[in-house]
Amino acid sequence: MFQYHRSIDHAIEVFRTYIGPTSRAFQMTSGEAQEALRKDLRAVFTRYNRATDGTVVIESRYLQTVATRA
């Protein structure tokens, strides 16, 4: 599965707004800590970005577990 974003800044804002752990991290910090988090996210998105046209394309992997009651 791939995630597509208009830019790295757009990807950061999407994660900040809609992705629970990232959103919470921003809510629990302020000032310099938020800027450090933003800088770290920028580095991750830059490192894993597959696009070469200024947009962001990042492959997302996840593990899905299904439990059934016996």
A tleap script that builds the chain and sets N, CA, C and O, in Angstrom:
source leaprc.protein.ff14SB
mol = sequence {
  NMET PHE GLN TYR HIE ARG SER ILE ASP HIE
  ALA ILE GLU VAL PHE ARG THR TYR ILE GLY
  PRO THR SER ARG ALA PHE GLN MET THR SER
  GLY GLU ALA GLN GLU ALA LEU ARG LYS ASP
  LEU ARG ALA VAL PHE THR ARG TYR ASN ARG
  ALA THR ASP GLY THR VAL VAL ILE GLU SER
  ARG TYR LEU GLN THR VAL ALA THR ARG CALA
}
set mol.1.N position { 0.852 -1.173 0.000 }
set mol.1.CA position { 0.000 0.000 0.000 }
set mol.1.C position { 0.903 1.243 0.000 }
set mol.1.O position { 1.933 1.280 0.673 }
set mol.2.N position { 0.505 2.219 -0.744 }
set mol.2.CA position { 1.275 3.451 -0.827 }
set mol.2.C position { 0.448 4.628 -0.316 }
set mol.2.O position { -0.771 4.670 -0.478 }
set mol.3.N position { 1.135 5.574 0.299 }
set mol.3.CA position { 0.511 6.832 0.713 }
set mol.3.C position { 1.037 7.918 -0.213 }
set mol.3.O position { 2.232 7.969 -0.504 }
set mol.4.N position { 0.145 8.784 -0.673 }
set mol.4.CA position { 0.507 9.857 -1.594 }
set mol.4.C position { 0.191 11.205 -0.941 }
set mol.4.O position { -0.895 11.409 -0.398 }
set mol.5.N position { 1.156 12.114 -1.004 }
set mol.5.CA position { 0.975 13.440 -0.430 }
set mol.5.C position { 1.515 14.481 -1.410 }
set mol.5.O position { 2.391 14.190 -2.225 }
set mol.6.N position { 0.984 15.683 -1.317 }
set mol.6.CA position { 1.395 16.763 -2.231 }
set mol.6.C position { 2.834 17.201 -2.000 }
set mol.6.O position { 3.519 17.611 -2.937 }
set mol.7.N position { 3.300 17.115 -0.743 }
set mol.7.CA position { 4.652 17.550 -0.395 }
set mol.7.C position { 4.997 16.955 0.962 }
set mol.7.O position { 4.154 16.331 1.606 }
set mol.8.N position { 6.213 17.147 1.386 }
set mol.8.CA position { 6.606 16.680 2.716 }
set mol.8.C position { 5.834 17.440 3.790 }
set mol.8.O position { 5.392 16.846 4.774 }
set mol.9.N position { 5.670 18.743 3.609 }
set mol.9.CA position { 4.889 19.517 4.593 }
set mol.9.C position { 3.458 19.013 4.670 }
set mol.9.O position { 2.884 18.944 5.757 }
set mol.10.N position { 2.877 18.662 3.534 }
set mol.10.CA position { 1.518 18.117 3.512 }
set mol.10.C position { 1.469 16.782 4.251 }
set mol.10.O position { 0.533 16.534 5.010 }
set mol.11.N position { 2.458 15.923 4.041 }
set mol.11.CA position { 2.513 14.632 4.732 }
set mol.11.C position { 2.587 14.839 6.244 }
set mol.11.O position { 1.901 14.153 7.001 }
set mol.12.N position { 3.404 15.767 6.672 }
set mol.12.CA position { 3.521 16.047 8.102 }
set mol.12.C position { 2.188 16.514 8.666 }
set mol.12.O position { 1.789 16.073 9.743 }
set mol.13.N position { 1.500 17.389 7.964 }
set mol.13.CA position { 0.207 17.883 8.451 }
set mol.13.C position { -0.847 16.788 8.483 }
set mol.13.O position { -1.668 16.751 9.400 }
set mol.14.N position { -0.840 15.896 7.499 }
set mol.14.CA position { -1.776 14.766 7.511 }
set mol.14.C position { -1.517 13.888 8.727 }
set mol.14.O position { -2.452 13.512 9.434 }
set mol.15.N position { -0.253 13.560 8.970 }
set mol.15.CA position { 0.078 12.741 10.129 }
set mol.15.C position { -0.260 13.471 11.426 }
set mol.15.O position { -0.770 12.870 12.371 }
set mol.16.N position { 0.025 14.752 11.463 }
set mol.16.CA position { -0.252 15.539 12.669 }
set mol.16.C position { -1.758 15.595 12.967 }
set mol.16.O position { -2.162 15.604 14.130 }
set mol.17.N position { -2.568 15.630 11.937 }
set mol.17.CA position { -4.015 15.764 12.092 }
set mol.17.C position { -4.740 14.434 12.260 }
set mol.17.O position { -5.667 14.334 13.063 }
set mol.18.N position { -4.325 13.404 11.505 }
set mol.18.CA position { -5.136 12.187 11.413 }
set mol.18.C position { -4.509 10.919 11.981 }
set mol.18.O position { -5.223 9.937 12.184 }
set mol.19.N position { -3.233 10.899 12.241 }
set mol.19.CA position { -2.585 9.681 12.727 }
set mol.19.C position { -2.412 9.803 14.242 }
set mol.19.O position { -1.621 10.613 14.725 }
set mol.20.N position { -3.158 8.994 14.974 }
set mol.20.CA position { -3.270 9.094 16.427 }
set mol.20.C position { -1.978 9.332 17.185 }
set mol.20.O position { -1.869 10.339 17.885 }
set mol.21.N position { -0.988 8.445 17.077 }
set mol.21.CA position { 0.232 8.639 17.864 }
set mol.21.C position { 0.980 9.934 17.519 }
set mol.21.O position { 1.527 10.597 18.400 }
set mol.22.N position { 0.995 10.281 16.236 }
set mol.22.CA position { 1.669 11.519 15.832 }
set mol.22.C position { 0.900 12.731 16.326 }
set mol.22.O position { 1.489 13.686 16.831 }
set mol.23.N position { -0.411 12.690 16.178 }
set mol.23.CA position { -1.257 13.779 16.656 }
set mol.23.C position { -1.070 13.985 18.160 }
set mol.23.O position { -0.938 15.115 18.632 }
set mol.24.N position { -1.063 12.902 18.886 }
set mol.24.CA position { -0.905 12.988 20.338 }
set mol.24.C position { 0.470 13.537 20.720 }
set mol.24.O position { 0.593 14.327 21.657 }
set mol.25.N position { 1.500 13.114 19.988 }
set mol.25.CA position { 2.846 13.617 20.266 }
set mol.25.C position { 2.902 15.129 20.093 }
set mol.25.O position { 3.528 15.823 20.895 }
set mol.26.N position { 2.249 15.645 19.048 }
set mol.26.CA position { 2.212 17.094 18.848 }
set mol.26.C position { 1.403 17.780 19.937 }
set mol.26.O position { 1.765 18.870 20.381 }
set mol.27.N position { 0.307 17.155 20.377 }
set mol.27.CA position { -0.521 17.746 21.434 }
set mol.27.C position { 0.224 17.821 22.765 }
set mol.27.O position { 0.016 18.749 23.546 }
set mol.28.N position { 1.082 16.852 23.019 }
set mol.28.CA position { 1.767 16.764 24.309 }
set mol.28.C position { 3.048 17.589 24.362 }
set mol.28.O position { 3.690 17.662 25.410 }
set mol.29.N position { 3.427 18.208 23.254 }
set mol.29.CA position { 4.659 18.991 23.219 }
set mol.29.C position { 4.364 20.408 22.750 }
set mol.29.O position { 3.264 20.712 22.288 }
set mol.30.N position { 5.353 21.256 22.876 }
set mol.30.CA position { 5.222 22.620 22.362 }
set mol.30.C position { 6.606 23.145 22.025 }
set mol.30.O position { 7.620 22.541 22.372 }
set mol.31.N position { 6.628 24.262 21.353 }
set mol.31.CA position { 7.864 24.973 21.063 }
set mol.31.C position { 8.937 24.138 20.395 }
set mol.31.O position { 8.734 23.577 19.319 }
set mol.32.N position { 10.089 24.066 21.056 }
set mol.32.CA position { 11.249 23.386 20.496 }
set mol.32.C position { 11.005 21.893 20.288 }
set mol.32.O position { 11.509 21.314 19.325 }
set mol.33.N position { 10.243 21.267 21.172 }
set mol.33.CA position { 9.968 19.836 21.038 }
set mol.33.C position { 9.133 19.555 19.793 }
set mol.33.O position { 9.368 18.569 19.095 }
set mol.34.N position { 8.153 20.425 19.512 }
set mol.34.CA position { 7.362 20.256 18.285 }
set mol.34.C position { 8.221 20.449 17.049 }
set mol.34.O position { 8.067 19.724 16.066 }
set mol.35.N position { 9.108 21.401 17.089 }
set mol.35.CA position { 9.993 21.626 15.943 }
set mol.35.C position { 10.931 20.447 15.741 }
set mol.35.O position { 11.222 20.074 14.604 }
set mol.36.N position { 11.408 19.857 16.829 }
set mol.36.CA position { 12.262 18.675 16.726 }
set mol.36.C position { 11.494 17.498 16.131 }
set mol.36.O position { 12.026 16.756 15.305 }
set mol.37.N position { 10.246 17.332 16.551 }
set mol.37.CA position { 9.400 16.273 16.002 }
set mol.37.C position { 9.153 16.505 14.519 }
set mol.37.O position { 9.246 15.576 13.717 }
set mol.38.N position { 8.842 17.730 14.159 }
set mol.38.CA position { 8.627 18.073 12.746 }
set mol.38.C position { 9.895 17.785 11.927 }
set mol.38.O position { 9.815 17.264 10.814 }
set mol.39.N position { 11.051 18.123 12.480 }
set mol.39.CA position { 12.329 17.880 11.798 }
set mol.39.C position { 12.565 16.378 11.606 }
set mol.39.O position { 13.003 15.945 10.540 }
set mol.40.N position { 12.271 15.588 12.647 }
set mol.40.CA position { 12.428 14.139 12.552 }
set mol.40.C position { 11.483 13.539 11.509 }
set mol.40.O position { 11.884 12.676 10.728 }
set mol.41.N position { 10.235 13.995 11.497 }
set mol.41.CA position { 9.281 13.509 10.503 }
set mol.41.C position { 9.737 13.884 9.095 }
set mol.41.O position { 9.639 13.076 8.172 }
set mol.42.N position { 10.228 15.098 8.932 }
set mol.42.CA position { 10.745 15.535 7.632 }
set mol.42.C position { 11.867 14.597 7.167 }
set mol.42.O position { 11.921 14.227 5.994 }
set mol.43.N position { 12.754 14.217 8.079 }
set mol.43.CA position { 13.865 13.322 7.734 }
set mol.43.C position { 13.357 11.944 7.318 }
set mol.43.O position { 13.858 11.363 6.354 }
set mol.44.N position { 12.374 11.424 8.033 }
set mol.44.CA position { 11.818 10.108 7.693 }
set mol.44.C position { 11.123 10.157 6.333 }
set mol.44.O position { 11.343 9.287 5.491 }
set mol.45.N position { 10.290 11.164 6.119 }
set mol.45.CA position { 9.584 11.269 4.841 }
set mol.45.C position { 10.561 11.473 3.684 }
set mol.45.O position { 10.351 10.939 2.595 }
set mol.46.N position { 11.601 12.222 3.907 }
set mol.46.CA position { 12.606 12.438 2.865 }
set mol.46.C position { 13.339 11.130 2.562 }
set mol.46.O position { 13.566 10.795 1.400 }
set mol.47.N position { 13.700 10.408 3.593 }
set mol.47.CA position { 14.449 9.163 3.402 }
set mol.47.C position { 13.663 8.113 2.629 }
set mol.47.O position { 14.220 7.441 1.762 }
set mol.48.N position { 12.380 7.965 2.931 }
set mol.48.CA position { 11.585 6.896 2.337 }
set mol.48.C position { 10.721 7.334 1.152 }
set mol.48.O position { 9.952 6.535 0.617 }
set mol.49.N position { 10.843 8.580 0.747 }
set mol.49.CA position { 10.057 9.091 -0.370 }
set mol.49.C position { 10.517 8.457 -1.677 }
set mol.49.O position { 11.701 8.493 -2.010 }
set mol.50.N position { 9.571 7.876 -2.415 }
set mol.50.CA position { 9.888 7.254 -3.699 }
set mol.50.C position { 9.671 8.209 -4.869 }
set mol.50.O position { 10.109 7.922 -5.984 }
set mol.51.N position { 9.018 9.314 -4.641 }
set mol.51.CA position { 8.736 10.264 -5.720 }
set mol.51.C position { 9.966 11.128 -5.997 }
set mol.51.O position { 10.808 11.343 -5.124 }
set mol.52.N position { 10.044 11.605 -7.210 }
set mol.52.CA position { 11.160 12.471 -7.597 }
set mol.52.C position { 10.671 13.801 -8.160 }
set mol.52.O position { 11.454 14.568 -8.722 }
set mol.53.N position { 9.378 14.073 -8.009 }
set mol.53.CA position { 8.788 15.274 -8.614 }
set mol.53.C position { 8.323 16.310 -7.591 }
set mol.53.O position { 7.557 17.211 -7.933 }
set mol.54.N position { 8.775 16.193 -6.346 }
set mol.54.CA position { 8.358 17.144 -5.312 }
set mol.54.C position { 7.183 16.664 -4.481 }
set mol.54.O position { 6.885 17.236 -3.432 }
set mol.55.N position { 6.509 15.608 -4.947 }
set mol.55.CA position { 5.436 15.020 -4.149 }
set mol.55.C position { 6.049 13.960 -3.242 }
set mol.55.O position { 7.262 13.751 -3.247 }
set mol.56.N position { 5.199 13.294 -2.462 }
set mol.56.CA position { 5.675 12.253 -1.563 }
set mol.56.C position { 4.888 10.980 -1.825 }
set mol.56.O position { 3.657 10.986 -1.846 }
set mol.57.N position { 5.609 9.899 -2.022 }
set mol.57.CA position { 5.023 8.572 -2.158 }
set mol.57.C position { 5.788 7.668 -1.208 }
set mol.57.O position { 6.987 7.444 -1.377 }
set mol.58.N position { 5.086 7.151 -0.209 }
set mol.58.CA position { 5.716 6.326 0.808 }
set mol.58.C position { 4.977 4.995 0.892 }
set mol.58.O position { 3.750 4.948 0.965 }
set mol.59.N position { 5.754 3.920 0.880 }
set mol.59.CA position { 5.154 2.606 1.040 }
set mol.59.C position { 4.828 2.372 2.510 }
set mol.59.O position { 5.653 2.622 3.388 }
set mol.60.N position { 3.622 1.893 2.762 }
set mol.60.CA position { 3.189 1.598 4.132 }
set mol.60.C position { 3.011 0.102 4.280 }
set mol.60.O position { 2.348 -0.545 3.470 }
set mol.61.N position { 3.601 -0.425 5.305 }
set mol.61.CA position { 3.431 -1.841 5.622 }
set mol.61.C position { 2.816 -1.935 7.003 }
set mol.61.O position { 3.066 -1.106 7.877 }
set mol.62.N position { 2.015 -2.955 7.175 }
set mol.62.CA position { 1.408 -3.154 8.478 }
set mol.62.C position { 1.110 -4.634 8.677 }
set mol.62.O position { 1.011 -5.397 7.716 }
set mol.63.N position { 0.971 -5.017 9.910 }
set mol.63.CA position { 0.618 -6.382 10.266 }
set mol.63.C position { -0.820 -6.371 10.766 }
set mol.63.O position { -1.168 -5.618 11.675 }
set mol.64.N position { -1.631 -7.198 10.172 }
set mol.64.CA position { -3.030 -7.297 10.613 }
set mol.64.C position { -3.210 -8.614 11.347 }
set mol.64.O position { -2.858 -9.678 10.837 }
set mol.65.N position { -3.756 -8.530 12.539 }
set mol.65.CA position { -4.003 -9.714 13.348 }
set mol.65.C position { -5.506 -9.862 13.544 }
set mol.65.O position { -6.194 -8.903 13.894 }
set mol.66.N position { -6.003 -11.063 13.316 }
set mol.66.CA position { -7.420 -11.343 13.517 }
set mol.66.C position { -7.532 -12.402 14.591 }
set mol.66.O position { -6.971 -13.490 14.463 }
set mol.67.N position { -8.247 -12.089 15.634 }
set mol.67.CA position { -8.455 -13.051 16.727 }
set mol.67.C position { -9.879 -13.539 16.699 }
set mol.67.O position { -10.814 -12.762 16.505 }
set mol.68.N position { -10.041 -14.837 16.896 }
set mol.68.CA position { -11.389 -15.401 17.006 }
set mol.68.C position { -11.521 -16.097 18.338 }
set mol.68.O position { -10.604 -16.769 18.811 }
set mol.69.N position { -12.657 -15.921 18.917 }
set mol.69.CA position { -12.927 -16.520 20.226 }
set mol.69.C position { -13.313 -17.983 20.022 }
set mol.69.O position { -14.148 -18.306 19.177 }
set mol.70.N position { -12.698 -18.856 20.803 }
set mol.70.CA position { -12.968 -20.301 20.683 }
set mol.70.C position { -14.273 -20.671 21.342 }
set mol.70.O position { -14.658 -21.841 21.337 }
savepdb mol mol.pdb
quit
